[in-house]
Amino acid sequence: MLPPTVTVGARPYAFTFPPRHTALLVIDMQRDFLLPGGFGEIQGADLTAVQASVAPTKEVLDLFRDVGLQVVHTREGHLPDLSDCPSSKLHRQAAMPGNEQHKLVIGDRGPMGRLLIRGEYGHDIVDELQPIPGELVIDKPGKGAFWNTRLMEQLNARSITHLIVTGVTTECCFATTIREANDRGFECCGLVEATAGYNPSFKTSSLAMIYWSQGLFGFVANVQSLCDVLSTYQSNQLRSSKGVDTPPQTPPLWSGDLRVKALQSDYRRGLSPVTVVETLYEKIEAYQKADPAVWIQLQPKAEIINSASALLERFPNKRTLPPLYGVPFSVKDSIDIAGIATTTACPPLAFMPSKSAIVYQRVIEQGALFIGKTNLDQLATGLTGCRSPFGIPRSVFSKKHISGGSSSGNAVSVGAGLVSFSLATDTAGSGRVPAAFNGVVGFKPTRGTVSFEGVTPACLSLDCCSFMAGNVDDARMVWSACEGYDGNDRYAKPTPPLLRPVNALGPQSTSFKFGIPPPEALAICSQIYREQFSKAVTHLQKLGGVLNPIDWSPFEKAGNLLYEGTFVSERLASLPDNWIQSNREHLHPVIREIFETVEARNSSAVQAYRDLQAKAILTRQAENVFNSSSDGISILVVPTAPMHWTVEEVLADPIKKNAALGTFTHMGNVLDLTGVAVPAGTYEIDSPDTEESANAGKVSLPFGVTLLGGSRTDAQVLEIARRLEEYLQVQ
């Protein structure tokens, strides 16, 4: 296990980096730059030095893979039509009077295909350094790796603040990328032997400029210095492959640890996903006896074992497993999976999809194991978990208390340890409230950053996919596998945001500003929830958080707009024409009452436009709260719910109780925020059923807070949530 920080000898002084937040960045180790007949040689370059850099780069690459650190590759190149290539890049060098060197330019055909054109053989990375599943590959049109790419977003998404940089050429793309990274706040260290160029003297000067003036742009170290330190954390398998004798390894018994990193480690040591399925299925079957309402469609054990066996054939090399290899997950039954009926807990609307949702496809591509489809509030309408014809799932903490909804089965399946993560949705809090009531993490990304294609909508303009997991790291990993622009999603966000710089060093690396609701807004919470929330605020302050006063009004008004305005009418627009008139008897009684109330309003187009205009104004006002100035905030912290009711209490007053549960969640998608619900402690109450607890009639229930951030600040919000989670675990 890697320590919190690692230090290696470097120039101008020792380079210290946190492995959790460090990535290896391998620049442009492409055939076009390294092999005979490529762009470099055609331009007259001597390939001796760049080819010599392959072996030390591979040594570092193997080491990073074995100790489980992030790896990023870049490739310079252009679209086939050259629409992303500036004309100066094509013509400047070739236009030099008396030119005898640049006879072929980008896009011309060479021995390995068109030069520096994406998809051509020469454009790809050399065989020795080919990326493995789970490693990022950034295609860049320029010399720097950050310009006109998603590299900054991708590094932020993985909480990377430090970069170990290798690649070619030193004087060009390597040096340019380090300078770009420096401007963005990253701490960089280049490795001498793992970079090279076409002119040895340029390499020396380029490296010297990086560490000149006490580290103007960063650090420079030797490969051996880094390897000597990191090699002590290598697995036995890699040491054995390098000639270090180790005892024979037998496949390990599975401890039952469902955390993604723990499963990754177990699988690399030889654990079979078939063993995981066989053990896990016993637990699932046992839990069904305690709570039969978790699943709508549980896959047969034989089918899951077949899927696990297929993974063994698909990925025979244990050192090149994708990040979600063999990780079991569940899916909300409003998300399409080809060949399995999508019901949205409303059987008359069930249909058989021929194509799976994009979000499902992306986790399957990364090796995840599908276990089954989970229960939900009918038509994804509700926050209680008490509105399904397939039964009422209960909180994993108490069979008398609600699980929360609408993603009820998702949260229970994770909280009960039946799966590692779950694919859910969130419109008004459906991915956050049930997470809080089951002691798990619920992450709602910024709308439009994860494809919603293949998901049955509840309120399409406000819907988004969400993820539930046992911890923030797992939620982040699943999100990283799924996020990305999808041109078929009408609400996808194509434009990267203007990103804030990374704070890698000093007090700024741990400090942040946050706001909370005013006392009058918190008055709706139960006394014990207010006490728990005050403790959470204190914890955040101890982590470096600075509490700033905020204008709460846009958040309150946006929350009210969701159900008191015309947006709720969009739920009816998601249904087929005239469907309610002929299917009222098939609706859950509470859902039927809600829809009939909406119909009775007879909302006009004028009212709808006024609400859209109000939404735009409130969104802009909220954006002003989330600003980087001294009076702004990084995150808004709220109780995920105001209290945790019993099933009996909710059934007695289903609509008012449900509305209260959304007090601190309804505004999230209206204002285009990102949010992560995290467990923030437990508390004891008198048990409604003394048989439920052996502790003198007491039952322990979870409390959770939600950290909300502005649009596209998902990565920053996740990192603060991870730090809070880590702090509470230590406490």
C-alpha positions in Angstrom: 0.0 0.0 0.0 1.4 3.4 -1.0 2.0 6.0 1.7 0.2 9.4 1.6 3.3 11.0 0.1 6.4 9.8 -1.7 9.7 11.8 -2.1 12.3 11.3 -4.8 15.6 13.0 -5.4 15.2 15.7 -8.1 16.4 19.1 -9.3 16.2 21.9 -8.1 15.3 20.0 -4.8 13.5 16.8 -3.8 10.1 16.3 -5.4 7.3 15.1 -3.1 4.0 13.9 -4.5 0.8 12.3 -3.1 0.3 9.0 -5.1 -3.5 9.3 -4.8 -3.4 12.5 -6.7 -0.5 11.7 -9.1 -0.6 10.5 -12.7 2.0 9.4 -15.2 1.7 11.5 -18.4 3.3 9.8 -21.4 3.6 12.3 -24.3 3.3 11.3 -27.9 5.2 8.0 -28.0 3.8 7.4 -31.5 5.1 5.5 -34.4 5.2 8.7 -36.5 7.7 10.2 -34.1 9.7 7.1 -33.2 9.9 4.7 -36.1 11.6 4.8 -39.6 9.3 6.1 -42.2 7.4 8.3 -39.7 6.8 12.0 -39.6 9.9 12.6 -37.6 12.3 10.9 -39.9 10.7 12.3 -43.0 11.4 15.8 -41.5 15.1 14.8 -41.3 15.2 13.8 -37.6 17.8 11.4 -36.1 15.7 8.7 -34.3 18.5 7.3 -32.1 17.7 9.3 -28.9 13.9 9.0 -29.1 14.1 5.3 -29.6 16.4 5.0 -26.7 13.7 6.6 -24.5 11.2 3.8 -25.1 12.8 1.3 -22.6 13.0 3.6 -19.6 9.5 4.9 -20.4 8.3 1.3 -20.3 10.0 0.7 -17.0 8.2 3.6 -15.4 4.9 2.7 -17.2 5.0 -0.9 -15.8 5.8 0.4 -12.4 2.8 2.8 -12.3 0.5 0.1 -13.6 1.6 -2.3 -10.9 1.2 0.0 -8.0 -2.2 1.1 -9.3 -1.5 4.7 -10.2 -3.3 6.7 -13.0 -1.7 6.7 -16.5 -2.5 9.1 -19.3 -1.2 8.9 -22.9 -1.3 11.6 -25.5 -1.2 11.4 -29.3 -0.6 14.4 -31.5 -2.6 14.3 -34.7 -5.5 15.7 -36.7 -8.8 14.9 -38.2 -8.7 13.4 -41.7 -10.1 16.5 -43.3 -7.5 18.7 -41.4 -10.2 21.0 -40.1 -8.5 21.1 -36.7 -5.1 21.9 -38.2 -4.0 25.6 -38.4 -2.7 26.5 -41.8 0.6 27.8 -40.3 1.3 24.3 -39.0 1.0 22.9 -42.6 2.9 25.6 -44.5 5.3 27.6 -42.3 8.3 25.2 -42.4 7.6 24.0 -45.9 7.5 27.6 -47.1 11.0 28.4 -46.1 13.1 29.6 -49.1 15.4 26.8 -50.3 13.5 24.2 -48.3 15.0 20.7 -48.9 13.8 19.1 -45.7 10.0 19.4 -45.4 9.0 17.7 -48.6 6.0 16.0 -47.0 3.6 17.8 -44.5 0.9 16.7 -42.2 -1.8 14.8 -44.1 0.5 13.6 -46.9 0.9 9.9 -47.3 4.0 8.2 -45.9 5.0 4.6 -45.4 2.7 4.2 -42.3 -0.2 6.1 -43.8 -1.1 9.7 -43.8 1.2 11.6 -41.6 -0.1 12.6 -38.1 -3.7 11.7 -39.1 -5.9 10.1 -36.5 -6.7 6.5 -37.2 -3.6 5.9 -39.4 -1.1 3.3 -38.3 1.7 5.8 -37.8 -0.5 8.0 -35.5 -0.8 5.3 -32.9 1.4 4.6 -29.9 4.3 2.2 -30.4 3.7 -1.5 -29.5 5.9 -1.5 -26.4 3.8 1.3 -24.8 0.3 0.5 -25.9 -2.4 1.7 -23.5 -4.3 -0.9 -21.5 -8.0 -0.8 -20.5 -8.7 2.0 -18.0 -5.8 4.3 -19.2 -6.7 7.6 -20.7 -5.7 8.4 -24.2 -5.9 12.1 -25.1 -5.8 13.0 -28.8 -4.4 16.5 -29.1 -4.3 18.7 -32.2 -1.4 20.9 -30.9 2.0 20.6 -29.3 0.7 21.1 -25.8 -1.6 18.4 -24.3 -4.1 20.9 -22.8 -5.0 23.0 -25.7 -8.4 22.1 -27.3 -8.5 18.8 -25.4 -10.4 17.4 -22.3 -7.1 16.7 -20.4 -7.8 19.3 -17.7 -11.3 18.0 -17.2 -10.1 14.4 -17.1 -7.3 15.1 -14.6 -9.8 17.1 -12.4 -12.3 14.2 -12.5 -9.6 11.9 -11.1 -8.4 14.4 -8.5 -5.0 14.7 -10.0 -2.7 17.5 -8.9 0.8 16.1 -9.6 2.2 14.8 -12.9 5.2 12.7 -13.7 5.9 13.5 -17.3 7.7 11.4 -20.0 7.7 11.3 -23.8 8.8 13.1 -26.9 10.1 15.4 -28.0 11.7 17.1 -25.1 12.1 20.4 -26.9 8.6 20.5 -28.3 5.5 18.7 -26.9 7.1 17.5 -23.6 8.2 21.0 -22.6 5.1 22.7 -24.0 2.8 20.4 -22.0 4.8 21.0 -18.7 4.5 24.7 -19.2 0.8 24.5 -19.9 0.4 22.3 -16.8 2.3 24.8 -14.7 -0.1 27.6 -15.8 -3.0 25.4 -14.6 -1.5 24.8 -11.2 -0.2 21.2 -11.6 3.1 20.2 -9.9 5.2 18.5 -12.6 8.3 16.4 -12.6 10.0 15.3 -15.9 12.1 12.2 -16.1 15.4 12.6 -17.8 15.9 9.2 -19.4 12.3 8.8 -20.3 12.2 11.9 -22.6 14.2 12.6 -25.7 14.3 14.8 -28.8 15.9 15.1 -32.1 18.7 17.4 -31.0 20.6 16.4 -27.8 21.6 19.9 -26.9 18.0 21.1 -27.1 17.0 18.4 -24.6 19.6 19.6 -22.1 18.5 23.2 -22.4 14.8 22.3 -22.2 15.2 20.3 -19.0 17.3 23.0 -17.5 14.7 25.6 -18.1 12.1 23.5 -16.3 13.9 23.6 -13.0 15.8 26.9 -13.4 15.2 29.6 -10.8 14.3 27.3 -8.0 11.8 25.3 -10.1 10.2 27.9 -12.3 8.1 25.3 -14.2 8.7 22.2 -12.1 11.2 19.4 -11.3 13.4 17.0 -13.2 14.4 13.6 -11.8 16.1 10.5 -13.0 14.1 7.3 -13.8 16.2 5.3 -11.4 15.5 7.6 -8.4 11.7 7.2 -9.0 11.9 3.5 -9.6 14.0 2.8 -6.5 11.3 4.4 -4.3 8.1 3.0 -6.0 9.5 -0.5 -6.6 9.2 -1.2 -2.9 5.4 -1.2 -3.3 5.3 -3.5 -6.3 3.3 -6.7 -6.2 5.0 -10.1 -5.9 3.8 -10.9 -9.4 5.8 -8.1 -11.0 8.9 -8.8 -8.9 8.8 -12.4 -9.9 8.5 -11.4 -13.6 11.7 -9.3 -13.2 13.6 -12.2 -11.7 13.0 -11.7 -8.0 12.0 -15.1 -6.5 8.8 -15.2 -4.6 6.8 -18.1 -3.1 4.1 -19.6 -5.4 0.9 -17.7 -5.1 -2.5 -19.5 -4.8 -5.7 -17.8 -5.7 -6.9 -15.9 -2.6 -10.1 -16.5 -0.8 -12.5 -13.6 -1.1 -12.9 -11.5 2.0 -16.2 -10.1 0.8 -14.8 -6.6 0.4 -16.9 -5.0 -2.4 -14.9 -1.7 -2.7 -13.6 -1.3 -6.2 -10.0 -0.9 -5.3 -10.1 -4.0 -3.0 -11.6 -6.1 -5.9 -9.0 -4.8 -8.3 -6.3 -5.9 -5.9 -7.9 -9.3 -5.3 -8.3 -9.9 -9.0 -4.7 -9.1 -9.8 -3.7 -11.6 -7.1 -5.7 -14.3 -8.9 -9.2 -14.1 -7.4 -11.8 -15.3 -10.0 -15.0 -13.2 -10.6 -16.8 -16.5 -10.6 -15.9 -17.0 -7.0 -17.2 -13.5 -6.2 -20.5 -14.2 -7.9 -21.0 -17.6 -6.2 -20.3 -16.0 -2.8 -22.3 -12.9 -3.4 -25.4 -14.7 -4.8 -25.8 -16.5 -1.5 -25.9 -13.2 0.3 -28.4 -11.8 -2.2 -30.7 -14.8 -1.8 -30.5 -14.5 2.0 -31.3 -10.8 1.9 -34.3 -11.4 -0.3 -35.9 -13.3 2.6 -35.4 -10.2 4.8 -36.5 -7.7 2.1 -38.1 -9.1 -1.0 -38.8 -5.7 -2.5 -35.2 -4.8 -3.5 -35.2 -6.3 -7.0 -37.7 -6.2 -9.9 -35.5 -8.4 -12.1 -32.7 -10.4 -10.5 -30.5 -12.1 -13.0 -30.3 -15.9 -12.6 -27.2 -17.1 -10.9 -26.1 -19.2 -13.9 -26.3 -16.2 -16.3 -24.1 -14.0 -14.0 -21.6 -16.9 -13.7 -21.5 -17.1 -17.5 -20.8 -13.4 -17.6 -18.0 -13.8 -15.1 -16.5 -16.7 -17.0 -16.7 -14.6 -20.2 -14.6 -11.9 -18.4 -11.9 -14.5 -17.7 -11.7 -15.2 -21.4 -11.9 -11.6 -22.5 -9.2 -10.4 -20.1 -6.7 -13.2 -19.5 -3.8 -10.9 -18.5 -4.3 -10.0 -14.8 -2.0 -7.0 -15.2 -4.2 -5.3 -17.9 -7.6 -5.6 -16.4 -10.1 -2.7 -16.9 -11.0 -0.6 -13.9 -14.4 -2.2 -13.3 -13.4 -5.7 -14.0 -15.6 -8.1 -12.1 -17.3 -5.3 -10.1 -20.9 -6.3 -9.4 -23.6 -3.6 -10.0 -27.3 -3.1 -10.1 -29.4 -0.9 -12.3 -32.6 1.1 -11.7 -35.5 -0.3 -13.7 -35.9 2.8 -15.7 -32.6 2.3 -17.5 -32.7 0.2 -20.6 -30.8 -3.1 -20.9 -31.2 -4.9 -24.2 -33.3 -8.0 -23.8 -34.6 -7.2 -20.3 -37.9 -5.5 -19.9 -37.9 -1.9 -18.6 -40.9 -1.4 -16.3 -40.3 1.9 -14.4 -42.4 0.0 -11.8 -45.5 0.5 -14.0 -46.2 -2.9 -15.8 -48.6 -1.4 -18.4 -45.7 0.8 -19.7 -43.2 -2.1 -19.7 -41.4 -2.6 -23.0 -38.5 -4.7 -24.3 -35.5 -2.5 -25.4 -33.4 -3.7 -28.2 -30.5 -1.4 -27.2 -28.9 -0.7 -23.8 -28.6 2.7 -22.3 -25.2 4.4 -22.9 -24.5 4.6 -19.2 -25.0 0.8 -18.9 -22.8 0.2 -22.0 -20.0 2.2 -20.6 -19.6 0.2 -17.4 -20.0 -3.1 -19.2 -17.2 -2.0 -21.5 -15.0 -1.5 -18.4 -15.7 -5.1 -17.2 -18.5 -4.6 -14.7 -20.8 -7.5 -13.8 -24.6 -6.8 -14.0 -26.6 -8.4 -11.2 -30.1 -7.2 -11.7 -32.7 -4.4 -12.0 -33.9 -2.7 -8.9 -37.2 -1.4 -7.6 -38.2 2.2 -7.7 -41.1 4.6 -6.9 -43.4 4.2 -9.9 -42.4 6.3 -12.9 -39.5 7.5 -10.8 -41.9 9.9 -9.0 -41.3 10.1 -5.3 -38.6 10.4 -2.6 -40.0 7.8 -0.1 -39.6 4.4 -1.7 -43.2 3.6 -0.8 -44.8 3.9 -4.3 -44.1 0.7 -6.2 -46.4 -2.2 -7.1 -43.4 -4.4 -6.5 -43.3 -3.7 -2.8 -41.7 -1.3 -0.4 -38.0 -1.7 0.2 -36.8 -0.8 3.7 -33.7 1.0 5.0 -30.8 -1.4 5.6 -30.6 0.2 9.1 -34.2 -0.5 10.1 -37.0 -2.5 8.6 -39.5 0.0 9.9 -38.0 3.0 8.2 -38.3 4.1 4.6 -35.5 3.4 2.1 -36.1 6.7 0.3 -36.8 7.0 -3.4 -37.3 7.0 -6.2 -34.0 5.0 -6.5 -35.0 2.8 -3.5 -33.6 -0.6 -4.7 -30.4 1.0 -5.9 -29.6 2.4 -2.4 -30.6 -0.8 -0.6 -28.6 -3.1 -2.9 -25.5 -1.0 -2.2 -26.1 -0.4 1.5 -26.8 -4.1 2.1 -23.5 -5.1 0.4 -25.2 -6.9 -2.5 -23.3 -4.9 -5.2 -20.4 -2.4 -5.3 -22.3 0.3 -7.1 -25.6 1.1 -8.8 -26.8 3.1 -11.8 -29.7 5.3 -10.8 -31.4 8.6 -11.8 -32.0 11.9 -10.1 -34.6 14.5 -10.9 -35.6 16.0 -7.6 -33.3 14.1 -5.2 -33.9 10.4 -6.2 -30.2 9.7 -6.2 -29.5 11.5 -2.9 -32.3 10.9 -0.4 -32.2 7.1 -0.6 -28.4 7.2 -0.3 -28.7 9.1 2.9 -31.3 6.7 4.4 -29.0 3.7 3.6 -25.7 5.1 4.6 -24.1 5.1 1.1 -22.8 7.7 -1.3 -25.2 9.2 -3.9 -23.6 11.3 -6.7 -25.6 13.4 -9.0 -23.3 14.8 -11.7 -24.0 18.0 -13.6 -26.9 17.4 -16.0 -25.8 16.7 -19.6 -22.3 15.4 -18.7 -23.5 11.7 -18.5 -25.6 10.5 -21.4 -29.3 10.0 -20.6 -30.0 8.1 -23.8 -31.8 4.9 -23.1 -33.3 6.0 -19.8 -37.1 6.4 -19.4 -37.6 10.1 -18.5 -39.5 11.4 -15.5 -39.0 15.1 -16.2 -36.7 15.1 -19.2 -35.3 18.6 -19.1 -34.3 18.1 -15.4 -33.4 14.4 -15.4 -29.9 13.1 -15.0 -28.2 9.8 -14.3 -26.7 9.3 -10.8 -24.5 6.8 -9.1 -24.6 5.1 -5.8 -21.6 3.4 -4.2 -20.2 2.5 -0.8 -17.6 5.3 -0.9 -16.7 8.5 -2.8 -13.8 6.9 -4.6 -16.0 4.2 -6.1 -18.6 6.8 -7.1 -15.9 8.9 -8.7 -14.5 5.9 -10.6 -17.9 4.8 -12.0 -18.6 8.4 -13.0 -15.2 8.7 -14.8 -16.1 5.6 -16.8 -19.5 7.0 -17.8 -19.1 10.8 -18.3 -18.6 12.3 -21.7 -20.4 14.1 -24.4 -23.1 12.2 -26.3 -24.4 13.9 -29.4 -27.6 11.9 -29.4 -28.5 13.2 -25.9 -30.5 16.4 -26.6 -29.5 17.9 -23.3 -25.8 17.0 -23.5 -23.3 19.7 -22.6 -20.7 19.9 -25.4 -18.6 22.9 -24.2 -15.9 22.4 -21.6 -16.2 24.9 -18.8 -13.7 27.6 -17.9 -11.9 25.6 -15.3 -10.4 26.9 -12.1 -6.7 26.3 -11.6 -5.5 23.3 -9.5 -4.2 24.1 -6.1 -1.5 21.5 -5.5 0.5 23.1 -2.7 0.2 25.3 0.4 -2.9 26.2 2.4 -5.0 26.7 -0.7 -4.7 22.9 -1.5 -6.9 22.1 1.5 -9.0 25.2 2.1 -12.4 25.9 0.6 -15.4 28.1 1.2 -18.9 26.8 1.9 -22.3 28.0 2.7 -25.3 26.5 4.6 -29.0 27.2 4.7 -30.1 29.9 7.2 -31.7 28.8 10.6 -35.2 29.4 9.3 -34.7 27.0 6.4 -33.2 24.4 8.8 -36.2 24.7 11.1 -38.0 22.0 9.1 -35.4 19.4 10.3 -35.9 17.3 13.3 -34.0 18.3 16.4 -31.6 15.4 16.0 -31.0 16.2 12.4 -30.2 19.8 13.3 -27.7 18.6 15.9 -26.1 16.2 13.4 -25.9 18.9 10.7 -24.1 21.3 13.2 -21.6 18.5 13.8 -21.0 18.1 10.0 -20.4 21.8 9.7 -17.8 21.7 12.4 -16.1 18.7 10.7 -15.9 20.7 7.4 -14.4 23.7 9.2 -11.7 21.4 10.7 -10.9 20.2 7.2 -10.1 23.8 6.2 -13.6 25.0 5.2 -14.4 28.6 5.7 -18.1 29.3 6.3 -19.4 32.2 4.3 -22.9 33.7 4.5 -25.0 33.3 1.3 -28.2 34.4 -0.2 -30.5 31.4 0.3 -33.4 32.8 -1.7 -32.6 31.5 -5.2 -32.2 27.9 -3.8 -35.5 28.1 -1.9 -37.4 29.6 -4.8 -35.9 27.0 -7.3 -37.0 24.2 -5.0 -40.5 25.5 -4.9 -40.6 26.0 -8.6 -40.2 22.3 -9.3 -43.6 21.1 -8.0 -45.5 24.3 -7.3 -44.9 25.5 -10.9 -45.4 24.0 -14.3 -42.3 21.8 -14.4 -44.2 19.0 -12.8 -46.4 18.9 -16.0 -43.4 17.6 -17.9 -43.9 14.3 -16.0 -47.1 13.9 -17.9 -45.4 14.9 -21.2 -43.1 11.8 -20.7 -46.2 9.5 -21.0 -47.9 8.5 -24.3 -50.7 10.7 -25.4 -54.0 10.0 -23.6 -52.3 7.2 -21.6 -53.6 8.4 -18.2 -57.2 8.5 -19.3 -57.2 4.8 -20.1 -54.8 3.5 -17.5 -55.6 5.3 -14.2 -56.3 2.0 -12.5 -52.8 0.9 -13.2 -51.2 3.8 -11.4 -50.1 3.6 -7.7 -52.8 5.5 -5.8 -50.4 8.3 -4.7 -49.0 8.7 -8.2 -52.6 8.9 -9.6 -53.5 11.6 -7.1 -50.4 13.6 -8.0 -51.0 13.4 -11.8 -54.7 14.2 -11.4 -53.8 17.3 -9.4 -51.4 18.4 -12.2 -54.1 17.8 -14.8 -56.6 19.9 -12.8 -54.3 22.9 -12.8 -54.8 23.4 -16.5 -51.4 25.1 -16.7 -51.0 27.4 -19.7 -48.1 27.9 -22.1 -47.8 31.5 -20.6 -47.3 30.0 -17.2 -44.7 27.5 -18.5 -42.7 30.3 -20.2 -42.8 32.4 -17.0 -41.4 29.4 -15.1 -38.7 28.9 -17.6 -37.7 32.6 -17.3 -37.8 32.3 -13.5 -35.6 29.2 -13.7 -33.0 31.2 -15.9 -33.0 34.1 -13.4 -32.6 31.8 -10.4 -29.8 29.8 -12.1 -27.9 33.0 -12.8 -28.4 34.1 -9.1 -27.1 30.8 -7.9 -24.1 31.0 -10.2 -23.2 34.3 -8.5 -23.2 32.5 -5.2 -20.8 29.9 -6.5 -18.0 32.3 -7.5 -14.3 32.2 -6.7 -14.1 35.7 -5.1 -13.7 36.1 -1.3 -17.4 36.3 -0.7 -18.3 33.3 -2.9 -18.4 29.6 -2.0 -17.1 26.4 -3.5 -19.9 24.2 -2.1 -23.3 24.6 -0.5 -23.8 22.1 2.3 -27.3 20.9 3.2 -28.9 18.1 5.2 -29.8 15.5 2.5 -33.2 15.2 4.1 -34.9 16.9 7.0 -35.7 13.7 8.9 -36.1 9.9 8.5 -39.7 8.7 8.8 -41.0 5.2 9.2 -43.0 3.5 6.5 -46.1 3.8 8.6 -45.7 7.5 9.0 -45.2 8.0 5.2 -48.2 5.9 4.3 -50.4 7.9 6.7 -49.5 11.2 4.9 -47.7 10.3 1.7 -47.7 13.6 -0.3 -46.8 16.1 2.4 -44.1 13.8 3.8 -42.6 13.3 0.3 -42.6 17.1 -0.3 -40.8 17.7 2.9 -38.1 15.2 1.9 -37.2 17.3 -1.1 -36.6 20.5 0.9 -32.9 20.4 0.2 -32.8 18.4 -3.0 -35.5 19.8 -5.3 -33.4 22.8 -6.4 -30.4 20.7 -7.5 -31.3 20.1 -11.2 -33.5 23.2 -11.6 -30.3 25.3 -10.9 -28.0 22.9 -12.9 -26.0 22.0 -9.8 -23.8 19.0 -9.1 -24.2 17.2 -5.8 -22.9 14.3 -3.8 -24.8 12.9 -0.7 -22.3 11.4 1.8 -22.9 9.7 5.1 -22.1 12.0 8.0 -22.6 9.9 11.1 -25.3 7.9 12.8 -27.6 8.5 15.7 -29.8 6.4 18.0 -33.6 6.5 18.5 -36.0 4.4 20.4 -36.8 1.5 18.1 -40.4 1.3 16.7 -39.9 -2.5 17.0 -38.0 -3.7 20.1 -37.3 -7.0 18.4 -35.2 -5.1 15.9 -32.4 -4.0 18.2 -30.7 -5.8 21.0 -29.6 -2.5 22.5 -32.5 -1.9 25.0 -35.0 -0.9 22.3 -32.7 1.4 20.4 -32.0 1.5 16.7 -29.1 3.3 14.9 -30.0 5.3 11.9 -27.7 7.1 9.4 -27.4 10.8 8.9 -26.1 12.4 5.7 -25.3 15.7 4.1 -25.2 16.8 0.5 -22.4 18.9 -0.9 -23.7 20.9 -3.9 -21.5 22.8 -6.4 -22.0 24.9 -9.4 -22.4 23.4 -12.9 -19.4 21.3 -14.0 -17.6 21.5 -10.7 -18.2 17.8 -10.1 -14.6 16.9 -9.6 -14.0 19.6 -6.9 -17.2 18.7 -5.0 -16.2 15.0 -5.1 -12.8 15.7 -3.7 -14.2 17.7 -0.7 -16.7 14.9 -0.1 -13.9 12.4 -0.2 -11.9 14.4 2.4 -15.0 14.6 4.6 -15.6 10.8 4.3 -11.9 10.2 5.2 -12.0 12.5 8.2 -15.1 10.8 9.5 -13.6 7.4 9.1 -10.6 8.4 11.1 -12.8 9.9 13.8 
